[in-house]
Amino acid sequence: MITVMQNEIVQSLLPLIIINAITLLSCIIFIFIYPRRKKDPEIASRMHETFLGLFFREYWYWLNKPFINFFIYFKIKPNAITTLSLITAFISAYYFYSGNFGLAGWILIVSATLDIIDGRVARSTNTVTKSGAYWDSCADRYSEGVVLLGIALYYQNNFIACLATIATLIGSELVSYTKARGEAIGITTTRGVMQRAERLFTLCIVSVLHPFFQVLFKNTNVNPEIVMISAMILMAVATNLTAITRLRTIFMEIKRQENNA
């Protein structure tokens, strides 16, 4: 019985196993490269209160350097990359809605990676524009919103999971809005541990592992959806705490300025 289950897990998850093995190998290689590698000042300048440290961010940029060079070589415009990221997010949302979380997670990784690459290409080719930055920000909101909407629709008959997903959607929009509204009046903050990168990281990891949990819990009384639902509850709480932290920080700074005026 155990052997049959093990074989089923291996056969069902062979692509995932291969991809994860390649990723693990590249990470091991980077561990040896990292101490001698010149640190990217741009990454360091963008660091904030987060559970994704400098090492992981440096690793992800290093891993995607060939793709960045590809877009630069073929002179693909940053705005086109942003649009492609948005399109893949909509495709990912469809697969979340249809319940194919594994495929949806991998497509979301592609979308998130393209979202990283567009800015790097723009800065590397000296084509940074205000219109491009504006389009990128708007596309980010649409991308995240439609993905969470797809998950909410999938869980429409599960009150707790649907509510947690909607709460995550509201919180994620507020995390961005509170910062943007603060910047509009000259106050900014990067506080909070569940920002966009952390939300994407959490959702991508849980999604691509979803097929594994389905096979693992197949012949048990454990609901294979429990991991995804737990992740959505965690994101709902952490995302809204981040939004509240930013709201409070900016509000207190506004009051301080008003009192000193």
C-alpha positions as protocol buffer text, in pm:
chain_id: "A"
residue {
  index: 1
  type: MET
  ca { x: 0 y: 0 z: 0 }
}
residue {
  index: 2
  type: ILE
  ca { x: 275 y: 243 z: 97 }
}
residue {
  index: 3
  type: THR
  ca { x: 480 y: 149 z: -210 }
}
residue {
  index: 4
  type: VAL
  ca { x: 181 y: 208 z: -440 }
}
residue {
  index: 5
  type: MET
  ca { x: 120 y: 548 z: -284 }
}
residue {
  index: 6
  type: GLN
  ca { x: 488 y: 639 z: -315 }
}
residue {
  index: 7
  type: ASN
  ca { x: 488 y: 542 z: -684 }
}
residue {
  index: 8
  type: GLU
  ca { x: 172 y: 744 z: -742 }
}
residue {
  index: 9
  type: ILE
  ca { x: 327 y: 1048 z: -577 }
}
residue {
  index: 10
  type: VAL
  ca { x: 644 y: 1020 z: -788 }
}
residue {
  index: 11
  type: GLN
  ca { x: 453 y: 974 z: -1114 }
}
residue {
  index: 12
  type: SER
  ca { x: 206 y: 1253 z: -1043 }
}
residue {
  index: 13
  type: LEU
  ca { x: 473 y: 1499 z: -938 }
}
residue {
  index: 14
  type: LEU
  ca { x: 762 y: 1408 z: -1167 }
}
residue {
  index: 15
  type: PRO
  ca { x: 768 y: 1750 z: -1343 }
}
residue {
  index: 16
  type: LEU
  ca { x: 756 y: 1922 z: -1003 }
}
residue {
  index: 17
  type: ILE
  ca { x: 1034 y: 1700 z: -871 }
}
residue {
  index: 18
  type: ILE
  ca { x: 1256 y: 1773 z: -1172 }
}
residue {
  index: 19
  type: ILE
  ca { x: 1198 y: 2150 z: -1157 }
}
residue {
  index: 20
  type: ASN
  ca { x: 1255 y: 2159 z: -782 }
}
residue {
  index: 21
  type: ALA
  ca { x: 1573 y: 1954 z: -821 }
}
residue {
  index: 22
  type: ILE
  ca { x: 1706 y: 2200 z: -1079 }
}
residue {
  index: 23
  type: THR
  ca { x: 1609 y: 2493 z: -858 }
}
residue {
  index: 24
  type: LEU
  ca { x: 1777 y: 2334 z: -555 }
}
residue {
  index: 25
  type: LEU
  ca { x: 2093 y: 2268 z: -755 }
}
residue {
  index: 26
  type: SER
  ca { x: 2104 y: 2628 z: -877 }
}
residue {
  index: 27
  type: CYS
  ca { x: 2052 y: 2749 z: -519 }
}
residue {
  index: 28
  type: ILE
  ca { x: 2343 y: 2535 z: -396 }
}
residue {
  index: 29
  type: ILE
  ca { x: 2563 y: 2678 z: -671 }
}
residue {
  index: 30
  type: PHE
  ca { x: 2459 y: 3030 z: -574 }
}
residue {
  index: 31
  type: ILE
  ca { x: 2544 y: 2963 z: -209 }
}
residue {
  index: 32
  type: PHE
  ca { x: 2909 y: 2920 z: -312 }
}
residue {
  index: 33
  type: ILE
  ca { x: 2897 y: 3215 z: -551 }
}
residue {
  index: 34
  type: TYR
  ca { x: 2718 y: 3456 z: -316 }
}
residue {
  index: 35
  type: PRO
  ca { x: 3005 y: 3540 z: -73 }
}
residue {
  index: 36
  type: ARG
  ca { x: 3235 y: 3640 z: -362 }
}
residue {
  index: 37
  type: ARG
  ca { x: 2967 y: 3800 z: -576 }
}
residue {
  index: 38
  type: LYS
  ca { x: 2941 y: 4178 z: -594 }
}
residue {
  index: 39
  type: LYS
  ca { x: 2618 y: 4274 z: -422 }
}
residue {
  index: 40
  type: ASP
  ca { x: 2357 y: 4453 z: -627 }
}
residue {
  index: 41
  type: PRO
  ca { x: 2317 y: 4804 z: -476 }
}
residue {
  index: 42
  type: GLU
  ca { x: 1970 y: 4837 z: -630 }
}
residue {
  index: 43
  type: ILE
  ca { x: 1844 y: 4532 z: -441 }
}
residue {
  index: 44
  type: ALA
  ca { x: 1993 y: 4655 z: -115 }
}
residue {
  index: 45
  type: SER
  ca { x: 1832 y: 4998 z: -162 }
}
residue {
  index: 46
  type: ARG
  ca { x: 1491 y: 4836 z: -207 }
}
residue {
  index: 47
  type: MET
  ca { x: 1511 y: 4614 z: 102 }
}
residue {
  index: 48
  type: HIS
  ca { x: 1241 y: 4658 z: 362 }
}
residue {
  index: 49
  type: GLU
  ca { x: 1088 y: 4486 z: 663 }
}
residue {
  index: 50
  type: THR
  ca { x: 1026 y: 4140 z: 518 }
}
residue {
  index: 51
  type: PHE
  ca { x: 1075 y: 3766 z: 561 }
}
residue {
  index: 52
  type: LEU
  ca { x: 1240 y: 3748 z: 217 }
}
residue {
  index: 53
  type: GLY
  ca { x: 1600 y: 3837 z: 290 }
}
residue {
  index: 54
  type: LEU
  ca { x: 1875 y: 3982 z: 75 }
}
residue {
  index: 55
  type: PHE
  ca { x: 2011 y: 3637 z: -15 }
}
residue {
  index: 56
  type: PHE
  ca { x: 1685 y: 3517 z: -171 }
}
residue {
  index: 57
  type: ARG
  ca { x: 1637 y: 3839 z: -367 }
}
residue {
  index: 58
  type: GLU
  ca { x: 1994 y: 3830 z: -496 }
}
residue {
  index: 59
  type: TYR
  ca { x: 1946 y: 3463 z: -589 }
}
residue {
  index: 60
  type: TRP
  ca { x: 1627 y: 3528 z: -782 }
}
residue {
  index: 61
  type: TYR
  ca { x: 1782 y: 3812 z: -982 }
}
residue {
  index: 62
  type: TRP
  ca { x: 2091 y: 3599 z: -1052 }
}
residue {
  index: 63
  type: LEU
  ca { x: 1873 y: 3308 z: -1165 }
}
residue {
  index: 64
  type: ASN
  ca { x: 1677 y: 3529 z: -1403 }
}
residue {
  index: 65
  type: LYS
  ca { x: 1975 y: 3718 z: -1544 }
}
residue {
  index: 66
  type: PRO
  ca { x: 1971 y: 3514 z: -1871 }
}
residue {
  index: 67
  type: PHE
  ca { x: 1607 y: 3610 z: -1927 }
}
residue {
  index: 68
  type: ILE
  ca { x: 1685 y: 3976 z: -1861 }
}
residue {
  index: 69
  type: ASN
  ca { x: 1965 y: 3957 z: -2117 }
}
residue {
  index: 70
  type: PHE
  ca { x: 1727 y: 3785 z: -2360 }
}
residue {
  index: 71
  type: PHE
  ca { x: 1477 y: 4072 z: -2348 }
}
residue {
  index: 72
  type: ILE
  ca { x: 1755 y: 4329 z: -2375 }
}
residue {
  index: 73
  type: TYR
  ca { x: 1917 y: 4150 z: -2673 }
}
residue {
  index: 74
  type: PHE
  ca { x: 1591 y: 4134 z: -2868 }
}
residue {
  index: 75
  type: LYS
  ca { x: 1503 y: 4493 z: -2767 }
}
residue {
  index: 76
  type: ILE
  ca { x: 1170 y: 4398 z: -2615 }
}
residue {
  index: 77
  type: LYS
  ca { x: 1021 y: 4705 z: -2450 }
}
residue {
  index: 78
  type: PRO
  ca { x: 963 y: 4706 z: -2073 }
}
residue {
  index: 79
  type: ASN
  ca { x: 596 y: 4797 z: -2124 }
}
residue {
  index: 80
  type: ALA
  ca { x: 553 y: 4490 z: -2346 }
}
residue {
  index: 81
  type: ILE
  ca { x: 702 y: 4274 z: -2069 }
}
residue {
  index: 82
  type: THR
  ca { x: 462 y: 4433 z: -1818 }
}
residue {
  index: 83
  type: THR
  ca { x: 170 y: 4357 z: -2048 }
}
residue {
  index: 84
  type: LEU
  ca { x: 287 y: 3998 z: -2087 }
}
residue {
  index: 85
  type: SER
  ca { x: 306 y: 3969 z: -1708 }
}
residue {
  index: 86
  type: LEU
  ca { x: -54 y: 4091 z: -1682 }
}
residue {
  index: 87
  type: ILE
  ca { x: -175 y: 3846 z: -1947 }
}
residue {
  index: 88
  type: THR
  ca { x: -10 y: 3549 z: -1774 }
}
residue {
  index: 89
  type: ALA
  ca { x: -167 y: 3661 z: -1445 }
}
residue {
  index: 90
  type: PHE
  ca { x: -512 y: 3638 z: -1606 }
}
residue {
  index: 91
  type: ILE
  ca { x: -426 y: 3289 z: -1736 }
}
residue {
  index: 92
  type: SER
  ca { x: -310 y: 3191 z: -1387 }
}
residue {
  index: 93
  type: ALA
  ca { x: -637 y: 3324 z: -1242 }
}
residue {
  index: 94
  type: TYR
  ca { x: -835 y: 3104 z: -1480 }
}
residue {
  index: 95
  type: TYR
  ca { x: -651 y: 2791 z: -1367 }
}
residue {
  index: 96
  type: PHE
  ca { x: -698 y: 2888 z: -1001 }
}
residue {
  index: 97
  type: TYR
  ca { x: -1071 y: 2924 z: -1071 }
}
residue {
  index: 98
  type: SER
  ca { x: -1078 y: 2583 z: -1243 }
}
residue {
  index: 99
  type: GLY
  ca { x: -899 y: 2422 z: -946 }
}
residue {
  index: 100
  type: ASN
  ca { x: -572 y: 2341 z: -1123 }
}
residue {
  index: 101
  type: PHE
  ca { x: -362 y: 2508 z: -853 }
}
residue {
  index: 102
  type: GLY
  ca { x: -35 y: 2343 z: -953 }
}
residue {
  index: 103
  type: LEU
  ca { x: -37 y: 2480 z: -1307 }
}
residue {
  index: 104
  type: ALA
  ca { x: -178 y: 2811 z: -1186 }
}
residue {
  index: 105
  type: GLY
  ca { x: 113 y: 2843 z: -943 }
}
residue {
  index: 106
  type: TRP
  ca { x: 378 y: 2788 z: -1210 }
}
residue {
  index: 107
  type: ILE
  ca { x: 211 y: 3038 z: -1444 }
}
residue {
  index: 108
  type: LEU
  ca { x: 196 y: 3285 z: -1155 }
}
residue {
  index: 109
  type: ILE
  ca { x: 572 y: 3237 z: -1103 }
}
residue {
  index: 110
  type: VAL
  ca { x: 622 y: 3329 z: -1470 }
}
residue {
  index: 111
  type: SER
  ca { x: 400 y: 3635 z: -1426 }
}
residue {
  index: 112
  type: ALA
  ca { x: 581 y: 3747 z: -1110 }
}
residue {
  index: 113
  type: THR
  ca { x: 920 y: 3695 z: -1274 }
}
residue {
  index: 114
  type: LEU
  ca { x: 819 y: 3905 z: -1575 }
}
residue {
  index: 115
  type: ASP
  ca { x: 705 y: 4172 z: -1330 }
}
residue {
  index: 116
  type: ILE
  ca { x: 1055 y: 4177 z: -1184 }
}
residue {
  index: 117
  type: ILE
  ca { x: 1227 y: 4167 z: -1522 }
}
residue {
  index: 118
  type: ASP
  ca { x: 1043 y: 4464 z: -1675 }
}
residue {
  index: 119
  type: GLY
  ca { x: 1194 y: 4710 z: -1429 }
}
residue {
  index: 120
  type: ARG
  ca { x: 1541 y: 4560 z: -1457 }
}
residue {
  index: 121
  type: VAL
  ca { x: 1528 y: 4581 z: -1836 }
}
residue {
  index: 122
  type: ALA
  ca { x: 1410 y: 4943 z: -1819 }
}
residue {
  index: 123
  type: ARG
  ca { x: 1694 y: 5042 z: -1586 }
}
residue {
  index: 124
  type: SER
  ca { x: 1956 y: 4841 z: -1778 }
}
residue {
  index: 125
  type: THR
  ca { x: 1859 y: 5002 z: -2110 }
}
residue {
  index: 126
  type: ASN
  ca { x: 1806 y: 5349 z: -1964 }
}
residue {
  index: 127
  type: THR
  ca { x: 1442 y: 5348 z: -2075 }
}
residue {
  index: 128
  type: VAL
  ca { x: 1281 y: 5423 z: -1739 }
}
residue {
  index: 129
  type: THR
  ca { x: 975 y: 5645 z: -1786 }
}
residue {
  index: 130
  type: LYS
  ca { x: 700 y: 5776 z: -1560 }
}
residue {
  index: 131
  type: SER
  ca { x: 440 y: 5628 z: -1792 }
}
residue {
  index: 132
  type: GLY
  ca { x: 609 y: 5287 z: -1769 }
}
residue {
  index: 133
  type: ALA
  ca { x: 622 y: 5303 z: -1390 }
}
residue {
  index: 134
  type: TYR
  ca { x: 255 y: 5403 z: -1381 }
}
residue {
  index: 135
  type: TRP
  ca { x: 154 y: 5119 z: -1613 }
}
residue {
  index: 136
  type: ASP
  ca { x: 359 y: 4873 z: -1408 }
}
residue {
  index: 137
  type: SER
  ca { x: 187 y: 4979 z: -1084 }
}
residue {
  index: 138
  type: CYS
  ca { x: -161 y: 4956 z: -1237 }
}
residue {
  index: 139
  type: ALA
  ca { x: -83 y: 4617 z: -1393 }
}
residue {
  index: 140
  type: ASP
  ca { x: 38 y: 4489 z: -1054 }
}
residue {
  index: 141
  type: ARG
  ca { x: -297 y: 4577 z: -896 }
}
residue {
  index: 142
  type: TYR
  ca { x: -492 y: 4408 z: -1175 }
}
residue {
  index: 143
  type: SER
  ca { x: -264 y: 4101 z: -1168 }
}
residue {
  index: 144
  type: GLU
  ca { x: -295 y: 4041 z: -797 }
}
residue {
  index: 145
  type: GLY
  ca { x: -663 y: 4125 z: -790 }
}
residue {
  index: 146
  type: VAL
  ca { x: -762 y: 3887 z: -1069 }
}
residue {
  index: 147
  type: VAL
  ca { x: -557 y: 3599 z: -924 }
}
residue {
  index: 148
  type: LEU
  ca { x: -719 y: 3636 z: -583 }
}
residue {
  index: 149
  type: LEU
  ca { x: -1058 y: 3670 z: -751 }
}
residue {
  index: 150
  type: GLY
  ca { x: -997 y: 3340 z: -928 }
}
residue {
  index: 151
  type: ILE
  ca { x: -918 y: 3172 z: -596 }
}
residue {
  index: 152
  type: ALA
  ca { x: -1224 y: 3330 z: -429 }
}
residue {
  index: 153
  type: LEU
  ca { x: -1449 y: 3201 z: -708 }
}
residue {
  index: 154
  type: TYR
  ca { x: -1304 y: 2853 z: -673 }
}
residue {
  index: 155
  type: TYR
  ca { x: -1383 y: 2863 z: -300 }
}
residue {
  index: 156
  type: GLN
  ca { x: -1725 y: 3024 z: -343 }
}
residue {
  index: 157
  type: ASN
  ca { x: -1890 y: 2731 z: -164 }
}
residue {
  index: 158
  type: ASN
  ca { x: -1638 y: 2734 z: 122 }
}
residue {
  index: 159
  type: PHE
  ca { x: -1727 y: 3033 z: 339 }
}
residue {
  index: 160
  type: ILE
  ca { x: -1403 y: 3049 z: 542 }
}
residue {
  index: 161
  type: ALA
  ca { x: -1170 y: 3007 z: 244 }
}
residue {
  index: 162
  type: CYS
  ca { x: -1366 y: 3253 z: 30 }
}
residue {
  index: 163
  type: LEU
  ca { x: -1378 y: 3510 z: 313 }
}
residue {
  index: 164
  type: ALA
  ca { x: -1004 y: 3473 z: 378 }
}
residue {
  index: 165
  type: THR
  ca { x: -928 y: 3523 z: 7 }
}
residue {
  index: 166
  type: ILE
  ca { x: -1149 y: 3833 z: -13 }
}
residue {
  index: 167
  type: ALA
  ca { x: -984 y: 3968 z: 303 }
}
residue {
  index: 168
  type: THR
  ca { x: -643 y: 3909 z: 143 }
}
residue {
  index: 169
  type: LEU
  ca { x: -758 y: 4093 z: -168 }
}
residue {
  index: 170
  type: ILE
  ca { x: -880 y: 4391 z: 35 }
}
residue {
  index: 171
  type: GLY
  ca { x: -565 y: 4393 z: 248 }
}
residue {
  index: 172
  type: SER
  ca { x: -331 y: 4371 z: -50 }
}
residue {
  index: 173
  type: GLU
  ca { x: -500 y: 4667 z: -219 }
}
residue {
  index: 174
  type: LEU
  ca { x: -480 y: 4868 z: 104 }
}
residue {
  index: 175
  type: VAL
  ca { x: -110 y: 4786 z: 149 }
}
residue {
  index: 176
  type: SER
  ca { x: -43 y: 4953 z: -186 }
}
residue {
  index: 177
  type: TYR
  ca { x: -297 y: 5232 z: -146 }
}
residue {
  index: 178
  type: THR
  ca { x: -184 y: 5347 z: 199 }
}
residue {
  index: 179
  type: LYS
  ca { x: 174 y: 5377 z: 76 }
}
residue {
  index: 180
  type: ALA
  ca { x: 74 y: 5553 z: -248 }
}
residue {
  index: 181
  type: ARG
  ca { x: -158 y: 5795 z: -65 }
}
residue {
  index: 182
  type: GLY
  ca { x: 114 y: 5869 z: 188 }
}
residue {
  index: 183
  type: GLU
  ca { x: 370 y: 5935 z: -83 }
}
residue {
  index: 184
  type: ALA
  ca { x: 126 y: 6176 z: -248 }
}
residue {
  index: 185
  type: ILE
  ca { x: 151 y: 6399 z: 61 }
}
residue {
  index: 186
  type: GLY
  ca { x: 524 y: 6348 z: 107 }
}
residue {
  index: 187
  type: ILE
  ca { x: 525 y: 6063 z: 362 }
}
residue {
  index: 188
  type: THR
  ca { x: 636 y: 5710 z: 284 }
}
residue {
  index: 189
  type: THR
  ca { x: 691 y: 5384 z: 467 }
}
residue {
  index: 190
  type: THR
  ca { x: 795 y: 5031 z: 377 }
}
residue {
  index: 191
  type: ARG
  ca { x: 688 y: 4871 z: 705 }
}
residue {
  index: 192
  type: GLY
  ca { x: 506 y: 4539 z: 713 }
}
residue {
  index: 193
  type: VAL
  ca { x: 615 y: 4180 z: 651 }
}
residue {
  index: 194
  type: MET
  ca { x: 347 y: 4079 z: 399 }
}
residue {
  index: 195
  type: GLN
  ca { x: 414 y: 4301 z: 102 }
}
residue {
  index: 196
  type: ARG
  ca { x: 363 y: 4209 z: -264 }
}
residue {
  index: 197
  type: ALA
  ca { x: 679 y: 3999 z: -298 }
}
residue {
  index: 198
  type: GLU
  ca { x: 595 y: 3802 z: 17 }
}
residue {
  index: 199
  type: ARG
  ca { x: 234 y: 3749 z: -94 }
}
residue {
  index: 200
  type: LEU
  ca { x: 345 y: 3618 z: -431 }
}
residue {
  index: 201
  type: PHE
  ca { x: 612 y: 3398 z: -274 }
}
residue {
  index: 202
  type: THR
  ca { x: 364 y: 3242 z: -31 }
}
residue {
  index: 203
  type: LEU
  ca { x: 94 y: 3187 z: -293 }
}
residue {
  index: 204
  type: CYS
  ca { x: 334 y: 3045 z: -554 }
}
residue {
  index: 205
  type: ILE
  ca { x: 496 y: 2796 z: -314 }
}
residue {
  index: 206
  type: VAL
  ca { x: 167 y: 2668 z: -172 }
}
residue {
  index: 207
  type: SER
  ca { x: 11 y: 2644 z: -519 }
}
residue {
  index: 208
  type: VAL
  ca { x: 287 y: 2446 z: -689 }
}
residue {
  index: 209
  type: LEU
  ca { x: 290 y: 2204 z: -394 }
}
residue {
  index: 210
  type: HIS
  ca { x: -87 y: 2165 z: -403 }
}
residue {
  index: 211
  type: PRO
  ca { x: -80 y: 1852 z: -627 }
}
residue {
  index: 212
  type: PHE
  ca { x: 156 y: 1689 z: -379 }
}
residue {
  index: 213
  type: PHE
  ca { x: -85 y: 1747 z: -91 }
}
residue {
  index: 214
  type: GLN
  ca { x: -373 y: 1613 z: -301 }
}
residue {
  index: 215
  type: VAL
  ca { x: -188 y: 1285 z: -361 }
}
residue {
  index: 216
  type: LEU
  ca { x: -46 y: 1269 z: -8 }
}
residue {
  index: 217
  type: PHE
  ca { x: -387 y: 1307 z: 158 }
}
residue {
  index: 218
  type: LYS
  ca { x: -579 y: 1109 z: -102 }
}
residue {
  index: 219
  type: ASN
  ca { x: -649 y: 803 z: 114 }
}
residue {
  index: 220
  type: THR
  ca { x: -677 y: 986 z: 445 }
}
residue {
  index: 221
  type: ASN
  ca { x: -943 y: 1185 z: 625 }
}
residue {
  index: 222
  type: VAL
  ca { x: -739 y: 1505 z: 582 }
}
residue {
  index: 223
  type: ASN
  ca { x: -882 y: 1758 z: 338 }
}
residue {
  index: 224
  type: PRO
  ca { x: -604 y: 1827 z: 82 }
}
residue {
  index: 225
  type: GLU
  ca { x: -734 y: 2185 z: 59 }
}
residue {
  index: 226
  type: ILE
  ca { x: -633 y: 2251 z: 419 }
}
residue {
  index: 227
  type: VAL
  ca { x: -285 y: 2377 z: 326 }
}
residue {
  index: 228
  type: MET
  ca { x: -412 y: 2628 z: 69 }
}
residue {
  index: 229
  type: ILE
  ca { x: -693 y: 2743 z: 298 }
}
residue {
  index: 230
  type: SER
  ca { x: -449 y: 2785 z: 587 }
}
residue {
  index: 231
  type: ALA
  ca { x: -219 y: 2988 z: 361 }
}
residue {
  index: 232
  type: MET
  ca { x: -507 y: 3216 z: 261 }
}
residue {
  index: 233
  type: ILE
  ca { x: -601 y: 3271 z: 627 }
}
residue {
  index: 234
  type: LEU
  ca { x: -238 y: 3351 z: 711 }
}
residue {
  index: 235
  type: MET
  ca { x: -214 y: 3592 z: 418 }
}
residue {
  index: 236
  type: ALA
  ca { x: -544 y: 3756 z: 514 }
}
residue {
  index: 237
  type: VAL
  ca { x: -422 y: 3825 z: 867 }
}
residue {
  index: 238
  type: ALA
  ca { x: -65 y: 3927 z: 775 }
}
residue {
  index: 239
  type: THR
  ca { x: -167 y: 4141 z: 477 }
}
residue {
  index: 240
  type: ASN
  ca { x: -423 y: 4339 z: 673 }
}
residue {
  index: 241
  type: LEU
  ca { x: -179 y: 4380 z: 964 }
}
residue {
  index: 242
  type: THR
  ca { x: 69 y: 4522 z: 716 }
}
residue {
  index: 243
  type: ALA
  ca { x: -195 y: 4761 z: 581 }
}
residue {
  index: 244
  type: ILE
  ca { x: -293 y: 4870 z: 934 }
}
residue {
  index: 245
  type: THR
  ca { x: 74 y: 4917 z: 1029 }
}
residue {
  index: 246
  type: ARG
  ca { x: 129 y: 5144 z: 730 }
}
residue {
  index: 247
  type: LEU
  ca { x: -196 y: 5331 z: 791 }
}
residue {
  index: 248
  type: ARG
  ca { x: -105 y: 5395 z: 1154 }
}
residue {
  index: 249
  type: THR
  ca { x: 256 y: 5492 z: 1075 }
}
residue {
  index: 250
  type: ILE
  ca { x: 155 y: 5744 z: 810 }
}
residue {
  index: 251
  type: PHE
  ca { x: -138 y: 5876 z: 1013 }
}
residue {
  index: 252
  type: MET
  ca { x: 84 y: 5936 z: 1319 }
}
residue {
  index: 253
  type: GLU
  ca { x: 340 y: 6115 z: 1104 }
}
residue {
  index: 254
  type: ILE
  ca { x: 68 y: 6339 z: 958 }
}
residue {
  index: 255
  type: LYS
  ca { x: -55 y: 6422 z: 1309 }
}
residue {
  index: 256
  type: ARG
  ca { x: 302 y: 6497 z: 1419 }
}
residue {
  index: 257
  type: GLN
  ca { x: 350 y: 6738 z: 1132 }
}
residue {
  index: 258
  type: GLU
  ca { x: 16 y: 6903 z: 1202 }
}
residue {
  index: 259
  type: ASN
  ca { x: 107 y: 6953 z: 1568 }
}
residue {
  index: 260
  type: ASN
  ca { x: 446 y: 7102 z: 1474 }
}
residue {
  index: 261
  type: ALA
  ca { x: 296 y: 7332 z: 1212 }
}
